[in-house]
Amino acid sequence: MNFHMDCINRKLESILREGDCCVAFSAGVDSTLVLKLACEEAVKLGREVYAVTFHTMLHPKADMELAMELAEAYGAKACTLQVDEYEISEILDNPPDRCFYCKDYLFRTLRAFAQEKGCASVLDGTNADDLKVFRPGLLALRKNGIVSPLAECGITKAQVRSLAASLNLETASKPSTPCLATRLPYGDRLDRELLKRIEAGEAYMKSLGFHTSRLRVHGTVVRIEVEPEQFGLLASCREELIRYLKKLGFAYITLDLQGLRSGSMDEVLSEKIKASLKT
């Protein structure tokens, strides 16, 4: 544990000696850990840290207020950049490399902001586990020169959570909130209203006690993903959940017996396609 903390701190010290920095801050556990430690190093070196949160069309909006609160509490300069991913023509048909085009757009925007503020570097919360799975967006990070201290120190998601807990960070056990486009199969046109309905459905599930859930939509079918240990809870509130999701316009409501898992829409992609989008 101390080894990993020392590695991050040394990395951040080296970065901040070069000048002020921006942190792409989503208020998730990964970027929160990076921001907290970067702010601590910045105080020692007399540098500024900009915590930059994207206000996007494809991410749940619930974390915006939390991001501002945490950034100010840690001593960072809290900033918001308004972006509209629907302006990126390459992602509208939800191709397998959607994440590359989206991340490239976001980090080009952040790079321009960093240059305007005179920052020497831009950081994000990519961890070592992210390097082992299908993540076309990693190409965009490399293209735009984004520094990922957690990944460079070989720190996994579990280790991030452990470090965050040791620092009593508010987000230590916070579930991930990936892009809403991941709820649709590749090739399905991204539709603003549909994604808003999906977001509303997941918010309702949270109100029922599901700390993490995904509504994967296949045409008129909703495939619900929750943790297997919460299948019983789902059965107990089945009728009210069906009523609510049908009000949102979904015709068929199903439960995925494999349970909640990251990137389930990637399972239909061939290894050849995945490999071609990692290079």
C-alpha positions as CSV (number, residue, x, y, z in Angstrom):
1,M,0.0,0.0,0.0
2,N,2.7,2.5,1.0
3,F,4.6,1.5,-2.2
4,H,1.7,2.5,-4.4
5,M,1.1,5.7,-2.5
6,D,4.8,6.7,-2.7
7,C,4.8,5.9,-6.4
8,I,1.8,8.2,-7.1
9,N,3.2,11.0,-4.9
10,R,6.6,10.9,-6.6
11,K,4.9,10.9,-10.0
12,L,2.7,13.9,-9.1
13,E,5.6,15.8,-7.6
14,S,7.6,15.3,-10.8
15,I,4.6,16.5,-12.9
16,L,3.9,19.6,-10.7
17,R,7.6,20.7,-10.7
18,E,7.0,21.3,-14.4
19,G,4.1,23.7,-13.6
20,D,0.4,23.9,-12.9
21,C,-1.8,21.0,-14.0
22,C,-5.4,20.1,-15.0
23,V,-7.1,17.0,-13.8
24,A,-10.0,15.6,-15.8
25,F,-12.3,15.2,-12.8
26,S,-15.5,13.1,-12.9
27,A,-15.9,12.7,-9.1
28,G,-15.4,9.0,-9.6
29,V,-13.0,7.2,-7.2
30,D,-10.1,7.2,-9.6
31,S,-10.0,10.9,-10.5
32,T,-10.8,11.8,-6.9
33,L,-7.7,10.0,-5.7
34,V,-5.6,11.7,-8.4
35,L,-7.1,15.1,-7.6
36,K,-6.7,14.8,-3.8
37,L,-3.0,13.8,-4.0
38,A,-2.2,16.3,-6.8
39,C,-3.6,19.1,-4.6
40,E,-1.5,18.0,-1.6
41,E,1.6,18.0,-3.8
42,A,0.6,21.4,-5.3
43,V,0.5,23.0,-1.9
44,K,4.1,22.0,-1.2
45,L,5.3,23.3,-4.6
46,G,3.2,26.4,-4.8
47,R,1.3,25.2,-7.9
48,E,-2.3,25.4,-9.0
49,V,-4.5,22.4,-9.8
50,Y,-7.5,22.9,-12.0
51,A,-10.3,20.3,-11.5
52,V,-12.1,20.2,-14.8
53,T,-15.5,18.5,-15.0
54,F,-17.2,18.0,-18.3
55,H,-20.9,18.8,-18.5
56,T,-21.7,16.3,-21.3
57,M,-24.8,14.9,-23.1
58,L,-23.7,11.3,-22.7
59,H,-23.0,11.1,-18.9
60,P,-25.4,11.1,-16.0
61,K,-25.7,14.6,-14.5
62,A,-25.9,13.5,-10.8
63,D,-22.2,13.9,-10.2
64,M,-21.8,17.6,-11.2
65,E,-22.6,19.1,-7.8
66,L,-20.4,16.5,-6.0
67,A,-17.5,17.3,-8.3
68,M,-17.7,21.0,-7.6
69,E,-17.9,20.4,-3.8
70,L,-14.9,18.0,-3.7
71,A,-12.7,20.2,-5.9
72,E,-13.2,23.2,-3.7
73,A,-12.7,21.1,-0.5
74,Y,-9.4,19.8,-1.8
75,G,-8.2,23.3,-2.8
76,A,-8.4,22.9,-6.5
77,K,-9.8,25.5,-8.9
78,A,-13.2,24.0,-9.9
79,C,-14.1,24.4,-13.5
80,T,-16.8,23.1,-15.8
81,L,-16.5,22.6,-19.6
82,Q,-19.8,22.3,-21.5
83,V,-19.5,19.9,-24.4
84,D,-22.0,18.2,-26.7
85,E,-20.9,14.9,-28.1
86,Y,-23.7,14.9,-30.6
87,E,-21.5,17.3,-32.6
88,I,-19.1,14.4,-33.3
89,S,-20.5,12.9,-36.5
90,E,-18.3,9.8,-36.1
91,I,-20.1,8.6,-32.9
92,L,-23.7,9.1,-33.9
93,D,-24.1,5.5,-35.2
94,N,-22.4,4.1,-32.1
95,P,-19.5,2.3,-33.8
96,P,-17.1,0.1,-31.8
97,D,-14.5,2.9,-31.8
98,R,-17.0,5.5,-30.5
99,C,-15.0,5.9,-27.3
100,F,-11.9,7.0,-29.3
101,Y,-13.7,9.8,-31.1
102,C,-15.5,10.9,-28.0
103,K,-12.4,11.0,-25.8
104,D,-10.4,12.7,-28.5
105,Y,-13.0,15.4,-28.6
106,L,-13.1,15.8,-24.8
107,F,-9.4,15.9,-24.3
108,R,-8.7,18.2,-27.2
109,T,-11.2,20.6,-25.5
110,L,-9.4,20.1,-22.2
111,R,-6.0,20.5,-23.8
112,A,-7.1,23.9,-25.2
113,F,-8.3,24.9,-21.7
114,A,-5.0,23.8,-20.1
115,Q,-3.0,25.8,-22.7
116,E,-5.2,28.9,-22.0
117,K,-4.5,28.5,-18.2
118,G,-0.8,28.0,-18.8
119,C,-0.8,24.4,-17.4
120,A,2.1,22.2,-18.2
121,S,0.2,18.9,-18.0
122,V,-3.3,17.2,-18.1
123,L,-4.0,14.2,-15.8
124,D,-6.8,11.7,-15.7
125,G,-7.8,8.7,-13.5
126,T,-7.1,5.8,-15.9
127,N,-6.0,2.8,-13.7
128,A,-4.0,-0.3,-14.5
129,D,-7.1,-2.5,-15.0
130,D,-8.3,-0.1,-17.8
131,L,-5.3,-1.1,-19.8
132,K,-6.3,-4.8,-19.8
133,V,-9.8,-4.5,-21.3
134,F,-11.4,-3.1,-24.5
135,R,-10.9,0.7,-24.2
136,P,-10.5,2.5,-27.6
137,G,-10.5,5.8,-25.7
138,L,-7.0,5.0,-24.4
139,L,-5.7,5.8,-27.9
140,A,-7.1,9.3,-27.6
141,L,-5.3,9.7,-24.2
142,R,-2.0,8.9,-25.9
143,K,-2.7,11.1,-28.9
144,N,-3.4,14.1,-26.7
145,G,-0.5,13.5,-24.3
146,I,-2.7,12.9,-21.2
147,V,-0.8,11.6,-18.1
148,S,-2.4,8.7,-16.2
149,P,-0.5,8.5,-12.9
150,L,-2.5,5.5,-11.5
151,A,-1.9,3.4,-14.6
152,E,1.8,4.4,-14.8
153,C,2.2,3.2,-11.2
154,G,0.4,-0.1,-12.0
155,I,-2.4,0.6,-9.6
156,T,-5.6,-1.5,-10.1
157,K,-9.2,-0.5,-9.4
158,A,-9.2,-2.5,-6.1
159,Q,-6.0,-0.8,-5.0
160,V,-7.5,2.6,-5.9
161,R,-10.5,1.9,-3.7
162,S,-8.2,0.7,-0.9
163,L,-6.1,3.8,-1.1
164,A,-9.1,6.1,-1.3
165,A,-10.6,4.4,1.8
166,S,-7.3,4.8,3.7
167,L,-7.6,8.6,3.0
168,N,-11.3,8.6,3.9
169,L,-12.2,9.9,0.5
170,E,-16.0,10.3,0.0
171,T,-15.9,8.4,-3.3
172,A,-14.0,5.3,-2.0
173,S,-17.0,3.0,-2.5
174,K,-18.8,5.0,-5.2
175,P,-20.0,2.9,-8.2
176,S,-18.7,3.7,-11.7
177,T,-21.0,5.8,-13.9
178,P,-19.9,5.1,-17.5
179,C,-21.1,6.9,-20.6
180,L,-24.8,6.3,-21.4
181,A,-24.0,5.2,-24.9
182,T,-22.7,1.9,-23.4
183,R,-26.4,1.0,-22.8
184,L,-27.0,0.6,-26.5
185,P,-25.7,-2.1,-28.9
186,Y,-23.0,-1.0,-31.4
187,G,-24.6,0.2,-34.6
188,D,-27.7,1.7,-32.9
189,R,-28.2,5.4,-33.6
190,L,-27.6,7.5,-30.5
191,D,-30.9,9.2,-29.6
192,R,-31.0,12.0,-27.0
193,E,-34.5,11.2,-25.8
194,L,-33.8,7.5,-25.5
195,L,-30.7,8.1,-23.4
196,K,-32.6,10.5,-21.2
197,R,-35.2,7.7,-20.6
198,I,-32.5,5.2,-19.8
199,E,-30.9,7.7,-17.3
200,A,-34.4,8.2,-15.7
201,G,-34.9,4.5,-15.4
202,E,-31.5,3.9,-13.7
203,A,-32.2,6.8,-11.4
204,Y,-35.5,5.2,-10.4
205,M,-33.7,1.9,-9.8
206,K,-31.3,3.6,-7.5
207,S,-34.3,5.0,-5.5
208,L,-35.5,1.4,-5.1
209,G,-32.2,0.4,-3.5
210,F,-30.1,-0.8,-6.4
211,H,-26.7,0.9,-5.7
212,T,-25.6,0.0,-9.2
213,S,-27.6,-1.0,-12.2
214,R,-27.6,-0.9,-16.0
215,L,-30.5,-0.7,-18.4
216,R,-29.2,-2.1,-21.7
217,V,-31.7,-1.4,-24.4
218,H,-32.1,-3.7,-27.5
219,G,-34.9,-2.1,-29.6
220,T,-38.1,-2.6,-27.6
221,V,-36.3,-4.8,-25.0
222,V,-34.7,-3.6,-21.8
223,R,-32.1,-6.0,-20.3
224,I,-31.6,-5.2,-16.7
225,E,-28.2,-5.8,-15.1
226,V,-27.9,-5.7,-11.3
227,E,-25.6,-7.5,-8.9
228,P,-26.7,-11.1,-8.5
229,E,-27.1,-10.7,-4.8
230,Q,-29.8,-8.1,-5.5
231,F,-31.9,-10.4,-7.7
232,G,-34.2,-11.0,-4.7
233,L,-34.7,-7.3,-4.3
234,L,-35.6,-7.0,-8.0
235,A,-38.2,-9.7,-7.6
236,S,-39.8,-8.0,-4.6
237,C,-40.2,-4.7,-6.5
238,R,-40.9,-6.3,-9.9
239,E,-44.4,-4.9,-10.5
240,E,-43.6,-1.2,-9.6
241,L,-40.4,-1.4,-11.7
242,I,-42.3,-2.8,-14.7
243,R,-44.9,-0.1,-14.4
244,Y,-42.3,2.7,-14.3
245,L,-40.2,1.3,-17.2
246,K,-43.3,0.9,-19.3
247,K,-44.2,4.5,-18.6
248,L,-40.8,5.4,-20.0
249,G,-41.8,3.6,-23.2
250,F,-40.0,0.3,-22.9
251,A,-42.2,-2.7,-24.1
252,Y,-40.4,-5.7,-22.8
253,I,-38.6,-5.9,-19.4
254,T,-36.0,-8.6,-18.9
255,L,-33.4,-9.6,-16.3
256,D,-29.8,-10.6,-17.4
257,L,-29.1,-13.7,-15.3
258,Q,-25.3,-13.1,-15.7
259,G,-25.7,-10.0,-13.5
260,L,-24.0,-6.6,-13.6
261,R,-20.7,-6.5,-15.6
262,S,-18.7,-3.8,-17.2
263,G,-18.7,-3.6,-21.0
264,S,-21.3,-6.3,-21.6
265,M,-22.1,-4.8,-25.0
266,D,-18.5,-5.6,-26.0
267,E,-19.1,-9.3,-25.7
268,V,-20.4,-9.6,-29.2
269,L,-17.3,-8.0,-30.7
270,S,-14.7,-10.3,-32.2
271,E,-11.2,-10.4,-30.8
272,K,-10.0,-9.3,-34.2
273,I,-12.1,-6.1,-34.0
274,K,-11.0,-5.4,-30.4
275,A,-7.4,-5.9,-31.3
276,S,-7.6,-3.6,-34.3
277,L,-9.0,-0.8,-32.1
278,K,-6.3,-1.1,-29.4
279,T,-3.4,-0.2,-31.7
